[in-house]
């Protein structure tokens, strides 16, 4: 075929004519195609015809990405348009932030074919915080950047902009052995929790329940806001976590839990369930009270405004901060109530696997790494108890 010309042992040049343009010229698009695998002559002919038709369709539909000297920024524009923009709002937004803050300023000017493993490794090794604070990024942030790069170069290979993927031999960033020990979690101790529970009794019902539930179930903020009454099982004293409310550039967004482990069932203390029962009755009365302006018909959010809509994702954190300031109480983030919940369970000797499942961690190693300091403290406390049993003093009594 005139449009398929052999150039090397396994390479072929594909050519697609675009027809006469306004200047009377006949522009063409070309692509070098590398054949991988073994074929009989007839199989090779059919294979080349198939690949050529794919190339031709891409060109004629306007979806062909020309690899010639394309730099990273140009390719990212194509990647966003053809792939990333179709992702969930939060995922797409996260990719955009990583690109804007950390990736494009470093390699945006480089040609795709010139970006290799060493350049990627150097980028990952020298990542710095962009929030006004000094120091390296956490390994979680580094892993997010790694995933963004992985996706971009995966599609660069798929769309034949490059032949070799520079990410193939780059390992995912890992936490330093001391990273979690250096950053001790901010949590409340038992006495502070007791004081906190007294203070929240003076708050409006929905805020009291949100704060108490964050502590009792170790839920994330978005998981709290994503709760519907149908997710609460009053018979078995359990709640089901199936969705979360997240904030995107376009505004609040209802999203299914990200992983299988995030979708979970959490058993609550009976006292917490009793509070929810009382709150449920008040919620129904409030719905009847605001019947004239109630708009939400699809969902029955446990925590909502007078129109039935779920609360804005930033509202709980803002209210939590104001609550602590007003009561001159020790400040920790709302999210740290989740850490406090885990620390309480660890101190009570609950198995790490159970804690991991309650928190919705994808792997028990996340739980062990995050709460390593608490587990070590619990281990020392257990050793002290054993010492009381095995010491000579206790034996002689």
C-alpha positions in Angstrom: 0.0 0.0 0.0 1.3 3.5 -0.9 0.2 4.8 2.4 2.2 2.1 4.3 5.9 2.1 3.5 8.5 -0.1 5.1 11.4 2.0 6.6 13.4 -0.5 8.7 13.4 -4.1 9.8 10.2 -3.6 12.0 9.2 0.0 11.3 6.7 1.4 8.8 5.7 4.9 7.8 2.0 5.6 7.8 0.8 8.5 5.7 -2.6 10.1 5.6 -3.5 12.8 3.1 -5.8 15.6 4.4 -6.9 16.9 1.0 -6.4 20.2 -0.7 -6.3 23.2 1.7 -7.1 26.8 1.3 -3.6 27.6 0.0 -3.9 24.9 -2.7 -1.5 22.6 -0.9 -2.0 18.9 0.1 -1.0 18.6 3.8 -0.2 15.1 5.2 0.1 13.5 8.6 2.7 10.8 9.1 3.6 8.4 11.8 6.3 5.8 12.3 4.8 2.5 13.5 7.0 -0.2 15.2 5.8 -3.8 14.8 6.1 -5.9 17.9 5.7 -9.7 17.8 6.0 -12.2 15.1 3.5 -12.5 12.2 3.2 -14.5 9.0 3.3 -12.3 5.8 -0.5 -12.4 5.6 -1.0 -11.7 9.3 1.5 -8.8 9.1 -0.4 -7.3 6.2 -3.7 -7.4 8.0 -2.1 -6.1 11.2 -0.6 -3.1 9.4 -3.9 -2.4 7.7 -5.7 -2.4 11.0 -3.1 -0.1 12.7 -3.1 2.2 9.7 -6.9 2.6 9.8 -6.7 3.5 13.5 -4.1 6.2 12.7 -6.2 7.4 9.8 -9.4 7.7 11.9 -7.5 9.6 14.6 -6.2 12.0 12.0 -9.5 12.6 10.2 -11.4 13.0 13.5 -8.9 15.5 14.8 -7.8 13.3 17.7 -4.3 12.6 16.6 -1.5 13.9 18.8 1.5 14.8 16.7 4.6 13.6 18.6 7.2 15.6 16.7 9.1 17.7 19.2 6.0 17.9 21.5 7.0 19.3 24.9 5.6 18.1 28.2 3.2 21.1 28.6 1.7 20.6 25.1 1.2 16.9 25.7 -0.4 17.5 29.1 -3.0 19.7 27.3 -3.9 16.8 25.1 -3.9 14.4 28.0 -6.3 16.6 29.9 -8.6 17.2 27.0 -8.7 13.5 25.9 -8.5 11.8 29.3 -8.1 13.6 32.6 -11.0 16.0 32.1 -13.4 13.1 32.0 -12.3 11.9 35.5 -14.2 12.7 38.7 -13.9 16.3 39.7 -11.7 15.7 42.8 -9.3 13.4 40.9 -8.9 15.8 38.0 -8.4 18.7 40.4 -5.8 16.8 42.3 -3.9 16.1 39.0 -4.1 19.7 38.1 -2.7 20.9 41.4 0.2 18.5 41.3 1.0 19.6 37.7 0.8 23.3 38.5 2.7 23.3 41.8 5.3 20.6 41.3 5.7 19.1 37.8 5.2 21.6 35.0 7.5 24.2 36.5 10.3 21.6 36.4 9.8 19.6 33.1 7.1 21.6 31.3 9.5 23.0 28.8 11.2 19.7 27.9 10.4 17.6 24.9 8.6 14.4 25.8 11.2 12.2 24.0 14.0 13.7 26.2 12.4 13.0 29.6 14.1 9.9 31.0 14.2 8.0 34.3 17.0 10.2 35.8 15.0 13.4 35.2 11.9 11.9 36.8 13.9 10.6 39.8 15.6 14.1 40.2 12.1 15.7 40.2 10.8 13.4 42.8 13.8 13.7 45.0 13.7 17.5 45.1 10.0 18.1 45.8 9.4 21.0 48.2 6.3 22.2 50.0 4.3 25.0 48.3 2.2 26.2 51.3 4.7 28.7 52.6 6.4 26.3 54.9 9.9 24.9 54.3 10.9 21.3 54.0 10.1 18.3 51.8 6.7 17.1 50.9 5.2 14.1 52.8 5.5 10.8 51.0 1.7 10.8 50.5 2.0 14.0 48.4 5.0 12.5 46.6 3.0 9.4 45.8 0.2 11.6 44.4 2.7 13.3 42.1 4.1 9.9 41.1 0.6 8.7 40.1 0.0 11.9 38.0 3.3 11.3 36.1 2.4 7.6 35.7 -0.9 8.4 34.1 0.6 11.0 31.7 3.4 8.8 30.5 1.2 5.8 30.2 -1.0 7.7 27.7 2.1 9.1 26.0 3.1 5.6 25.1 -0.4 4.5 24.3 -0.8 7.4 21.9 2.6 6.7 20.4 4.1 10.1 21.4 7.0 8.2 23.0 8.1 4.6 22.6 9.6 4.0 26.1 7.9 4.9 29.4 10.4 6.6 31.7 8.2 5.7 34.7 8.7 1.9 34.2 11.9 1.8 36.3 11.0 4.5 38.8 9.7 3.2 42.1 6.8 4.7 44.0 8.1 7.0 46.8 8.0 5.4 50.2 7.9 6.8 53.7 11.2 7.2 55.6 11.4 4.8 58.6 11.3 7.8 61.0 8.7 9.9 59.2 5.8 9.0 61.4 7.8 9.1 64.6 9.0 12.7 63.8 5.4 13.9 63.3 3.5 12.9 66.4 -0.3 13.0 65.9 -2.3 15.6 67.8 -5.0 13.8 69.8 -7.0 14.3 73.0 -6.3 12.2 76.1 -9.1 10.6 78.1 -9.5 13.5 80.5 -9.7 16.0 77.6 -12.3 13.8 75.9 -14.4 13.8 79.0 -14.3 17.6 79.2 -15.0 17.8 75.4 -18.1 15.7 75.8 -19.5 18.0 78.4 -18.9 21.1 76.3 -20.5 19.8 73.1 -23.8 19.3 75.1 -24.3 23.0 74.8 -24.1 23.0 71.0 -26.9 22.7 68.4 -28.0 19.1 67.9 -26.4 18.5 64.5 -23.1 19.9 65.5 -23.1 17.9 68.8 -23.8 14.7 66.8 -21.2 15.5 64.1 -18.4 16.0 66.7 -19.4 13.0 68.8 -19.8 10.7 65.8 -16.4 11.8 64.4 -14.9 10.6 67.7 -17.0 7.5 68.2 -16.7 6.2 64.6 -13.4 7.8 63.5 -15.1 9.1 60.3 -13.6 11.5 57.9 -15.4 14.9 57.4 -16.7 14.0 54.0 -18.0 10.6 55.3 -19.9 12.4 58.0 -21.6 14.7 55.6 -22.3 11.8 53.2 -24.4 9.9 55.7 -28.0 9.3 54.9 -30.6 7.9 57.3 -30.9 4.8 55.3 -27.2 4.1 56.1 -28.0 3.9 59.9 -29.0 0.5 61.2 -30.7 1.0 64.6 -31.3 -2.7 65.0 -27.7 -3.7 64.9 -26.2 -0.4 66.1 -24.2 0.1 62.9 -23.7 2.7 60.2 -22.7 2.0 56.6 -20.2 4.3 54.9 -20.9 4.3 51.2 -20.3 7.9 50.0 -18.6 11.1 50.8 -19.1 14.8 50.1 -16.0 16.4 48.7 -15.1 19.9 47.6 -14.1 20.4 44.0 -13.4 23.5 41.9 -17.0 23.2 40.7 -18.3 23.1 44.3 -19.4 20.3 46.6 -19.6 16.9 45.0 -21.2 13.6 46.1 -18.8 10.8 45.5 -18.8 7.1 46.1 -16.1 5.8 48.5 -12.8 5.6 46.8 -11.9 2.0 47.6 -13.6 -1.2 48.8 -12.1 -0.8 52.2 -13.5 2.8 52.5 -17.0 1.3 51.9 -17.5 -0.3 55.3 -19.8 -0.9 58.2 -18.9 0.6 61.6 -20.5 -0.6 64.9 -21.3 2.2 67.4 -21.6 2.4 71.1 -25.3 2.0 72.3 -25.2 5.5 73.8 -24.2 6.9 70.4 -27.1 5.1 68.7 -29.5 6.4 71.4 -28.4 9.9 70.6 -29.0 9.3 66.9 -32.5 8.0 67.7 -33.4 11.2 69.6 -31.8 13.3 66.8 -33.8 11.4 64.2 -37.1 12.4 65.8 -36.0 16.1 65.9 -34.8 15.8 62.3 -38.3 14.7 61.2 -39.9 17.6 63.0 -37.5 20.0 61.4 -38.3 18.6 58.0 -42.0 19.2 58.6 -41.3 22.7 59.9 -39.5 23.7 56.7 -41.8 21.7 54.4 -42.5 24.9 52.3 -38.9 25.5 51.4 -37.6 21.9 51.5 -36.0 21.1 48.2 -34.0 17.8 48.6 -36.1 14.9 47.2 -33.5 12.3 46.4 -31.5 12.1 49.6 -32.2 12.2 53.3 -29.0 13.6 54.6 -28.4 13.1 58.3 -26.8 16.5 58.5 -28.5 19.1 56.3 -29.7 22.7 56.1 -33.4 23.8 56.3 -33.8 23.0 52.6 -32.6 19.5 53.0 -29.3 19.9 51.2 -26.2 18.4 52.7 -23.9 20.8 54.5 -21.0 22.5 52.7 -17.7 20.5 53.2 -16.0 23.4 54.9 -18.7 24.0 57.4 -17.8 21.3 60.0 -14.2 22.4 60.2 -15.1 26.1 60.5 -17.6 25.4 63.2 -15.2 23.1 65.1 -12.5 25.9 65.1 -15.0 28.5 66.4 -16.3 26.0 69.0 -12.8 25.4 70.4 -11.9 29.1 70.5 -15.2 30.0 72.2 -14.5 27.4 74.9 -10.8 28.2 75.1 -10.2 24.5 74.6 -7.0 22.8 73.3 -7.0 23.0 69.5 -6.6 20.0 67.3 -8.1 19.7 63.8 -11.5 18.1 63.3 -9.8 15.3 61.4 -7.7 14.7 64.5 -10.8 13.4 66.2 -10.4 10.4 63.9 -6.9 9.9 65.1 -8.1 10.3 68.7 -10.6 7.6 68.1 -7.9 5.2 66.8 -5.6 6.1 69.8 -8.4 5.2 72.3 -8.9 1.9 70.6 -5.2 1.1 70.6 -4.9 2.0 74.3 -7.8 -0.4 75.0 -5.9 -3.2 73.3 -8.1 -3.5 70.2 -6.4 -5.4 67.4 -4.8 -3.3 64.7 -6.8 -5.2 62.0 -10.1 -4.2 63.6 -9.0 -0.6 63.9 -7.9 -0.6 60.2 -11.3 -1.8 59.1 -13.1 0.7 61.2 -11.1 3.6 59.7 -11.4 2.3 56.2 -7.7 1.9 55.5 -6.8 0.0 52.4 -4.0 -1.9 54.1 -3.2 -2.6 57.8 0.3 -1.2 57.2 -1.2 2.2 56.8 -2.7 1.8 60.3 0.5 0.5 61.8 2.6 3.3 60.2 0.2 6.1 61.1 -0.3 5.0 64.7 3.1 3.5 65.3 3.8 5.7 68.3 0.5 4.8 69.9 1.1 1.1 69.4 4.5 1.4 71.0 3.0 3.1 74.0 0.4 0.4 74.3 3.1 -2.2 74.0 5.0 -0.6 76.9 1.9 -0.4 79.0 1.3 -4.1 78.3 4.9 -4.9 79.4 4.4 -2.9 82.6 1.3 -5.0 83.4 3.2 -8.2 82.8 6.0 -6.9 85.0 3.6 -6.7 87.8 2.8 -10.4 87.3 6.4 -11.7 86.8 8.4 -9.5 89.1 9.9 -11.1 92.3 7.9 -8.8 94.5 4.6 -10.1 93.1 5.7 -13.7 93.3 6.7 -13.4 97.0 3.2 -12.1 98.0 
